[in-house]
Amino acid sequence: MVFEKSKLVLDCVTGGQSTVAIRSPAHLLTQELLRRFGGGIAAPSANRYGRISPTSAADVETEFPNNPDLLILDGGPCEHGIESTILDVSGEGPPKLLRPGSISPSMIKASTGIDVVSSSGTANQPRVSGTHLAHYAPHTALYLYSESDIASQLSGLMNQEPKLRLAVILWEHEHSHHQEELKAYSQNITFIAIAMDPALLAKQLYRLLRDLDQGQYQGIFIPSPPKTEAWDAVRDRLQRASFGSGPSSNNHVSS
């Protein structure tokens, strides 16, 4: 949660902003670290700016290779995968949603009776981490597609560039259908089936993108999630990852 900061909080901790974001981690290892330290800890991201977030200690080590002074607390894989929900409670009125996460506004409403409203901030002036237009991005170009046109889109692409190697992620219920439609290109396309489950995909998303980013593909295709609250956080991460992906970091959102 983002609060107005007191004079005890240095400007260098908040990037010169008048607010400070405070979190209370649920992980027992982090709680023990805070207990032993006896104070607050400024915790920047454990990955290079704009790239795929780490969800394991091994991912962090990969982000910062050949660094013998790097100390990593290994608490196992992340429980939820994607980053936390961020609320702005620094001003008047109801809390504002700055970044969607695994805890949705409706969950907060059900638990507290408090309504959460959307933030009016702009992508060009991000207030919190992870809200720049390009973020969470693989080096391989990532494309979001609509299920209705994926077969024609890939057929046209493969006819133009028959040597392309692509990774195509499909919803489980569409996997067999689309694989049959595109069987003529099976030598060049790797198909991956995923469950249409927002919580499960949120947990697996960064691991999936990291693995595919190491696969020497020229493109990764993933279906656009439904436009419902349950999918807001995953859709947010995918749109930012697509925008920042590839050598030229162009916008690859196709739906």
BELVENWO-V206792 format. One record per pair of residues at least 4 apart in sequence whose ideal C-beta (glycine too) atoms are under 8 Angstrom apart, sorted by the first residue. I is the first residue (numbers start at 1). J is the second residue. D is the distance in whole Angstrom. If there is no record, write none. Layout:
# BELVENWO-V206792
i->(I,I)
j->(J,J)
d->(D,D)
This chain:
# BELVENWO-V206792
i->(1,1,1,1,1,1,1,1,2,2,2,2,2,2,2,2,2,2,2,2,3,3,3,3,3,3,4,4,4,4,5,5,5,5,5,5,9,9,9,10,11,11,13,13,14,14,14,17,19,19,19,21,21,22,23,25,25,25,26,26,27,27,27,28,28,29,29,29,30,30,30,31,32,33,33,33,34,34,37,45,45,45,46,46,46,47,47,47,47,47,47,47,48,50,50,50,50,50,50,51,51,51,51,51,52,52,52,52,52,52,52,52,52,53,53,53,53,54,54,54,54,54,55,55,55,55,55,55,56,56,56,56,56,57,57,57,57,57,58,59,59,59,60,60,60,61,61,61,64,77,78,79,80,80,80,80,80,80,81,81,81,81,81,81,82,82,82,82,82,82,82,82,82,83,83,83,83,84,84,84,84,85,85,85,85,85,85,85,85,86,86,86,86,86,87,87,87,87,87,87,88,88,88,88,88,88,89,91,93,94,94,94,94,95,95,95,95,96,96,96,96,96,97,97,97,97,97,98,98,98,98,98,99,99,99,99,99,100,100,100,100,101,102,102,102,103,103,104,104,104,104,104,105,105,105,105,106,106,107,108,108,108,109,109,109,109,119,121,121,121,121,123,123,123,124,126,126,127,130,130,130,131,132,133,133,133,134,134,134,134,135,135,135,135,136,136,136,136,136,136,137,137,137,137,137,137,137,137,138,138,138,138,138,138,138,138,139,139,139,139,140,140,140,140,140,140,140,140,140,140,141,141,141,141,141,141,141,141,142,142,142,142,142,142,142,142,142,142,143,143,143,143,143,143,143,143,144,144,144,144,144,144,144,144,144,144,145,145,145,145,145,145,145,145,145,146,146,146,146,146,147,147,147,149,150,150,150,150,150,151,151,151,151,152,153,153,154,154,154,154,154,154,154,155,155,155,156,157,157,157,158,158,158,158,158,158,161,162,163,164,164,164,165,165,165,165,165,165,165,166,166,166,166,166,166,166,166,167,167,167,167,167,167,167,167,167,168,168,168,168,168,168,168,169,169,169,169,169,169,169,169,170,170,170,170,170,170,170,170,170,171,171,171,171,171,171,172,172,172,172,173,174,174,175,175,175,176,177,178,178,179,179,179,182,182,185,190,190,192,192,194,194,194,194,195,195,197,198,198,198,198,198,198,199,200,201,201,201,202,202,204,205,205,205,205,206,207,208,209,209,209,210,211,212,212,213,220,222,224,224,224,224,225,225,225,225,226,226,227,227,228,231,232,233,234,235,236,237,238,239,239,240,241,242,242,242,243,243,243,243,243,244,245,245,246,246)
j->(21,22,23,86,87,88,89,95,19,20,21,22,86,87,88,89,90,98,127,128,19,20,21,22,89,90,18,19,20,90,9,14,17,18,19,20,13,14,20,14,15,16,20,42,18,19,20,127,88,90,127,86,128,40,84,30,31,34,31,79,31,75,79,32,75,33,73,75,34,73,75,35,36,37,41,73,40,41,41,49,53,129,54,60,63,51,52,53,54,59,60,63,63,132,134,135,136,137,244,63,136,137,138,139,59,136,137,138,206,209,210,213,241,82,83,136,206,59,60,62,63,206,59,77,78,81,206,207,60,76,77,78,207,61,72,73,74,75,62,63,206,210,64,70,72,65,70,72,70,207,203,203,84,101,102,199,202,203,202,203,204,205,206,207,101,102,202,203,205,206,233,234,237,99,101,129,130,99,101,102,103,97,99,100,101,102,103,104,233,97,98,99,101,128,95,96,97,98,108,116,95,96,97,98,119,127,95,96,117,114,115,116,117,108,114,116,117,116,117,118,119,120,105,116,117,118,119,119,121,127,128,131,128,129,130,131,236,104,232,233,236,233,199,202,233,107,108,108,229,230,232,233,109,115,116,229,110,229,111,112,114,116,113,114,115,116,127,125,126,127,131,131,132,133,133,131,132,131,135,136,240,135,240,240,243,244,240,243,244,249,237,240,241,244,206,209,237,240,241,244,142,240,241,242,243,244,245,249,142,209,210,212,213,220,241,245,213,245,246,247,167,212,213,215,217,218,219,220,245,246,218,219,220,245,246,247,250,252,209,219,220,222,238,241,242,245,246,252,219,220,221,222,242,252,253,254,222,223,224,238,239,242,252,253,254,255,149,150,153,221,222,223,224,254,255,150,223,224,254,255,171,174,223,153,154,168,178,221,223,155,178,181,182,156,157,254,158,166,168,182,185,189,221,159,182,185,160,161,164,166,162,164,166,185,188,189,218,188,188,188,218,219,188,189,190,215,216,217,218,188,189,190,217,218,219,220,221,189,190,192,212,215,217,219,220,221,178,182,189,190,191,192,221,192,193,194,208,220,221,222,223,174,175,178,179,191,192,193,194,223,175,193,194,195,196,223,193,194,195,196,196,178,223,179,191,193,180,181,182,191,183,186,191,186,189,189,215,217,208,212,200,201,204,208,200,201,201,202,225,230,231,233,234,203,204,205,225,234,233,234,208,209,234,237,238,210,211,212,213,220,241,214,215,217,220,220,245,238,235,238,253,255,231,234,235,238,230,231,231,235,232,235,236,237,238,239,240,241,242,243,253,244,245,251,252,253,249,250,251,252,253,249,249,252,250,252)
d->(7,6,8,7,5,8,5,8,5,7,5,8,7,7,4,7,5,7,7,7,6,6,8,6,6,5,6,6,8,5,4,6,8,6,6,4,6,6,5,8,8,5,7,5,8,7,5,7,8,5,8,7,6,8,7,4,6,8,8,8,7,5,8,6,8,7,6,4,7,8,7,6,6,6,7,7,8,7,6,8,7,6,5,5,7,6,7,6,5,7,7,5,6,7,6,6,8,6,5,7,7,6,8,8,8,6,7,6,5,5,5,7,7,8,6,6,5,3,5,8,6,7,6,6,4,6,5,6,8,8,5,7,8,7,5,8,4,8,6,7,8,7,7,8,5,7,7,6,5,8,7,8,8,7,4,8,6,6,5,4,6,6,6,7,6,7,5,8,6,7,6,7,6,7,6,8,6,8,5,7,8,7,7,6,3,7,4,7,8,8,4,4,7,5,4,7,6,7,8,7,7,4,8,5,7,7,5,8,8,7,5,6,5,8,7,5,7,7,6,7,4,8,6,5,7,6,6,5,7,6,5,7,6,8,6,6,7,7,4,4,5,5,7,6,6,5,6,7,5,7,7,8,6,8,4,7,6,6,6,6,6,5,7,7,6,7,8,6,7,6,7,7,7,5,8,4,5,7,5,7,7,7,7,7,5,7,6,5,3,6,8,4,7,6,7,8,5,5,4,7,7,7,5,8,7,3,4,7,6,5,8,7,4,7,7,5,6,7,7,7,8,7,5,8,5,7,7,5,7,7,7,5,7,5,3,8,8,6,7,8,5,7,8,6,5,4,7,6,6,7,5,7,7,5,8,6,6,7,5,6,7,5,7,5,6,6,7,5,6,5,7,6,7,5,6,7,8,6,7,4,7,6,6,5,6,8,6,7,8,6,6,4,6,6,6,7,6,7,7,6,7,7,7,6,7,8,7,6,7,8,6,6,8,5,6,8,8,7,7,6,5,7,6,8,8,8,7,5,6,6,5,7,6,7,5,7,6,8,5,6,5,6,5,7,5,7,8,8,5,7,5,7,5,5,8,6,7,7,6,4,7,5,5,5,7,6,7,6,7,7,7,7,7,8,5,6,5,7,5,7,7,5,8,6,7,4,6,7,6,8,7,8,5,7,6,5,7,7,7,8,8,6,7,8,5,7,6,6,7,5,5,8,6,7,6,6,8,5,6,5,5,6,6,6,8,6,6,6,6,7,7,7,7,6,5,8,8,6,7,8,8,5,4,5,4,7,8,5,7,7,8,5,6,7,6,6,7,6,6,6,6,6,6,7,4,5,7,8,5,7,7,5,7,6,6,7)
